[in-house]
């Protein structure tokens, strides 16, 4: 009798272990399936036409220029969202030992966002060369804005060098526009500095060349400011040359 009871207990134990193992396996499989679904959902966010992909794409217009009125916060928010998706993907893959390239998909979008941030920051650096207004906005360079005082040729050449290094091997409409803008800014700085030097020297024989420089300035306020610095015979000679050039 005792032997039969013992066998029955053992049998019940075996069944309980089997049921427990089956239940654990079922739970584990469900968890893995849920993790895979979560990865799939995250993948949709960063895939073609995904919410995060479209949000990054909306930072540019159809021509490849950064859109008007983009702010630093636009990049910060997207970076945080992508980081959260990437972190969750990493955790799911590690916890359930899943084979997935979901993290790489996020990283590709992060790389694109990083490039756009670089462009935004460099564009803002150029805008800071001017006293007021936004010089570069959605592919348009406003040459009529006034440059800050004391800018030198070396300052702009350093920016050009930095631009070349930062965006090496890249070619598109934004790159071309920025190259042309930097070239135009450098030209204006050279004109302003040469004109300022001539005004400081106050030589009447420089009047004709000074007028040529003034006529090549794109910011009217800068031209007027330089004219106001002239005195005496140089001022008279310059005004005569200006009147003559306006009649021709």
C-alpha positions as CSV (number, residue, x, y, z in Angstrom):
1,X,0.0,0.0,0.0
2,X,2.8,2.4,0.9
3,X,4.6,1.5,-2.3
4,X,1.5,2.4,-4.4
5,X,1.1,5.6,-2.6
6,X,4.8,6.5,-3.1
7,X,4.5,5.8,-6.9
8,X,1.4,7.9,-7.0
9,X,3.2,10.8,-5.4
10,X,6.1,10.5,-7.8
11,X,3.7,10.4,-10.7
12,X,1.9,13.5,-9.5
13,X,5.3,15.2,-9.1
14,X,6.4,14.3,-12.6
15,X,3.1,15.5,-14.0
16,X,3.4,18.8,-12.0
17,X,6.9,19.3,-13.3
18,X,5.8,18.6,-16.9
19,X,2.9,21.0,-16.6
20,X,5.2,23.6,-15.0
21,X,7.7,23.2,-17.7
22,X,5.1,23.4,-20.4
23,X,3.6,26.5,-18.8
24,X,7.0,28.2,-18.5
25,X,7.8,27.4,-22.1
26,X,4.4,28.8,-23.1
27,X,5.0,32.0,-21.2
28,X,8.5,32.3,-22.6
29,X,7.3,31.9,-26.2
30,X,4.6,34.5,-25.6
31,X,7.1,36.9,-24.2
32,X,9.4,36.3,-27.2
33,X,6.5,36.8,-29.6
34,X,5.5,40.1,-27.8
35,X,9.2,41.2,-28.0
36,X,9.3,40.5,-31.7
37,X,6.0,42.4,-32.2
38,X,7.5,45.4,-30.3
39,X,10.6,45.3,-32.5
40,X,8.4,45.2,-35.5
41,X,6.4,48.2,-34.2
42,X,9.6,50.1,-33.6
43,X,10.9,49.2,-37.0
44,X,7.8,50.8,-38.5
45,X,8.6,54.0,-36.8
46,X,12.0,54.3,-38.5
47,X,11.1,52.5,-41.7
48,X,9.9,54.1,-45.0
49,X,6.9,56.4,-44.2
50,X,7.4,55.7,-40.5
51,X,6.5,58.6,-38.1
52,X,10.1,59.3,-37.1
53,X,11.4,58.9,-40.6
54,X,8.9,61.4,-41.9
55,X,9.7,63.8,-39.0
56,X,13.4,63.8,-40.0
57,X,12.5,64.2,-43.7
58,X,10.3,67.2,-42.8
59,X,13.4,69.1,-41.7
60,X,14.3,69.6,-45.4
61,X,12.3,70.8,-48.4
62,X,12.1,69.1,-51.7
63,X,15.3,70.8,-53.0
64,X,17.4,69.6,-50.0
65,X,17.4,72.9,-48.1
66,X,16.7,73.1,-44.4
67,X,13.2,74.4,-43.9
68,X,12.5,77.9,-42.6
69,X,12.2,78.5,-38.9
70,X,13.7,75.2,-37.8
71,X,14.9,75.4,-34.2
72,X,17.4,73.6,-32.0
73,X,14.6,71.9,-30.1
74,X,13.4,70.2,-33.3
75,X,16.6,68.2,-33.4
76,X,16.8,67.6,-29.6
77,X,13.3,66.1,-29.5
78,X,13.9,63.7,-32.5
79,X,17.3,62.7,-31.0
80,X,15.6,61.8,-27.7
81,X,12.9,59.8,-29.5
82,X,15.3,57.8,-31.6
83,X,17.5,57.2,-28.6
84,X,14.5,55.7,-26.7
85,X,13.6,53.4,-29.6
86,X,17.2,52.3,-30.0
87,X,17.5,51.6,-26.2
88,X,14.3,49.5,-26.2
89,X,15.4,47.6,-29.2
90,X,18.8,46.8,-27.6
91,X,17.1,45.6,-24.4
92,X,14.6,43.4,-26.2
93,X,17.3,41.8,-28.4
94,X,19.6,41.2,-25.4
95,X,16.9,39.9,-23.1
96,X,15.3,37.4,-25.5
97,X,18.4,36.7,-27.6
98,X,16.7,37.8,-30.8
99,X,18.3,38.1,-34.2
100,X,17.4,41.5,-35.6
101,X,18.8,44.5,-37.5
102,X,16.3,46.8,-35.8
103,X,19.1,48.8,-34.1
104,X,20.9,49.4,-37.3
105,X,17.7,50.8,-38.9
106,X,17.5,53.4,-36.0
107,X,21.2,54.2,-36.4
108,X,20.8,55.0,-40.1
109,X,18.1,57.5,-39.2
110,X,20.3,58.9,-36.4
111,X,23.1,59.4,-38.9
112,X,20.8,61.3,-41.2
113,X,19.5,63.5,-38.4
114,X,23.1,64.1,-37.2
115,X,24.1,65.3,-40.7
116,X,21.1,67.7,-40.8
117,X,22.0,69.0,-37.3
118,X,25.6,69.7,-38.5
119,X,24.1,71.6,-41.4
120,X,21.7,73.5,-39.2
121,X,24.5,74.4,-36.7
122,X,26.9,75.6,-39.5
123,X,24.1,77.6,-41.1
124,X,23.4,79.2,-37.7
125,X,27.1,80.0,-37.4
126,X,27.0,81.9,-40.7
127,X,23.8,83.7,-39.6
128,X,25.7,84.9,-36.5
129,X,28.1,86.9,-38.7
130,X,25.3,89.4,-39.3
131,X,24.0,92.0,-36.9
132,X,20.3,91.4,-37.4
133,X,18.1,89.1,-39.4
134,X,18.6,85.7,-40.8
135,X,21.1,85.7,-43.7
136,X,20.5,82.1,-44.8
137,X,17.0,80.6,-44.7
138,X,15.7,77.7,-46.8
139,X,18.1,78.1,-49.6
140,X,18.0,81.9,-49.8
141,X,21.0,84.1,-48.9
142,X,20.1,87.6,-48.0
143,X,23.1,89.7,-49.1
144,X,21.5,93.0,-48.0
145,X,22.0,92.3,-44.3
146,X,24.8,94.1,-42.4
147,X,27.8,92.1,-41.4
148,X,29.2,92.5,-37.8
149,X,32.1,94.9,-37.4
150,X,35.8,93.8,-37.1
151,X,35.3,90.6,-39.2
152,X,38.5,89.8,-41.0
153,X,39.4,87.9,-44.2
154,X,41.0,85.2,-42.0
155,X,37.8,84.7,-40.0
156,X,35.9,83.8,-43.1
157,X,38.7,81.7,-44.6
158,X,38.7,79.7,-41.4
159,X,35.0,79.1,-41.8
160,X,35.5,78.1,-45.4
161,X,38.2,75.6,-44.3
162,X,35.9,74.2,-41.5
163,X,33.1,73.9,-44.0
164,X,35.3,71.9,-46.4
165,X,36.4,69.5,-43.7
166,X,33.0,69.0,-42.2
167,X,31.1,68.4,-45.4
168,X,33.9,66.8,-47.5
169,X,32.7,64.6,-50.4
170,X,29.1,65.9,-50.1
171,X,27.5,67.5,-53.1
172,X,23.9,68.8,-53.3
173,X,22.0,72.1,-53.5
174,X,22.7,73.0,-49.9
175,X,26.4,72.5,-50.3
176,X,26.5,74.7,-53.4
177,X,24.4,77.4,-51.8
178,X,26.7,77.5,-48.7
179,X,29.8,77.6,-50.8
180,X,28.4,80.6,-52.8
181,X,27.3,82.3,-49.6
182,X,30.7,82.0,-47.9
183,X,32.4,83.3,-51.1
184,X,30.0,86.3,-51.2
185,X,30.6,87.0,-47.5
186,X,34.4,86.8,-47.9
187,X,34.1,89.3,-50.8
188,X,32.1,91.7,-48.8
189,X,34.5,91.5,-45.8
190,X,37.5,92.2,-48.1
191,X,35.7,95.2,-49.6
192,X,34.7,96.6,-46.2
193,X,38.2,96.2,-44.8
194,X,39.9,97.7,-47.8
195,X,37.4,100.6,-47.8
196,X,38.0,101.2,-44.1
197,X,41.8,101.3,-44.6
198,X,41.4,103.8,-47.4
199,X,39.2,106.0,-45.3
200,X,41.6,105.8,-42.4
201,X,44.5,106.8,-44.7
202,X,42.3,109.7,-46.1
203,X,44.2,110.0,-49.4
204,X,42.3,111.9,-52.1
205,X,43.9,109.8,-54.8
206,X,42.0,106.8,-53.4
207,X,38.6,108.3,-54.0
208,X,38.0,106.6,-57.3
209,X,38.9,103.2,-56.1
210,X,37.0,103.8,-52.9
211,X,33.8,104.5,-54.9
212,X,34.3,101.3,-56.8
213,X,34.5,99.4,-53.5
214,X,31.4,101.2,-52.1
215,X,29.4,100.4,-55.3
216,X,30.1,96.7,-54.8
217,X,28.8,96.6,-51.3
218,X,25.5,94.8,-51.0
219,X,24.3,96.2,-47.7
220,X,23.2,99.8,-48.0
221,X,23.6,100.5,-44.3
222,X,27.2,99.4,-44.5
223,X,27.8,101.7,-47.4
224,X,26.2,104.7,-45.5
225,X,28.2,103.9,-42.4
226,X,31.5,104.0,-44.4
227,X,30.5,107.2,-46.1
228,X,29.8,108.8,-42.7
229,X,33.4,108.1,-41.6
230,X,34.9,110.3,-44.4
231,X,35.9,113.8,-43.8
232,X,37.6,116.7,-45.6
233,X,38.9,116.5,-49.1
234,X,38.5,112.7,-49.3
235,X,34.8,113.1,-48.6
236,X,34.4,115.8,-51.3
237,X,36.3,113.7,-53.8
238,X,34.3,110.6,-53.1
239,X,31.0,112.4,-53.4
240,X,32.1,113.8,-56.7
241,X,33.0,110.4,-58.0
242,X,29.7,109.0,-56.8
243,X,27.8,111.7,-58.6
244,X,29.8,111.0,-61.7
245,X,29.3,107.2,-61.5
246,X,25.6,107.7,-61.1
247,X,25.4,109.8,-64.3
248,X,27.3,107.3,-66.3
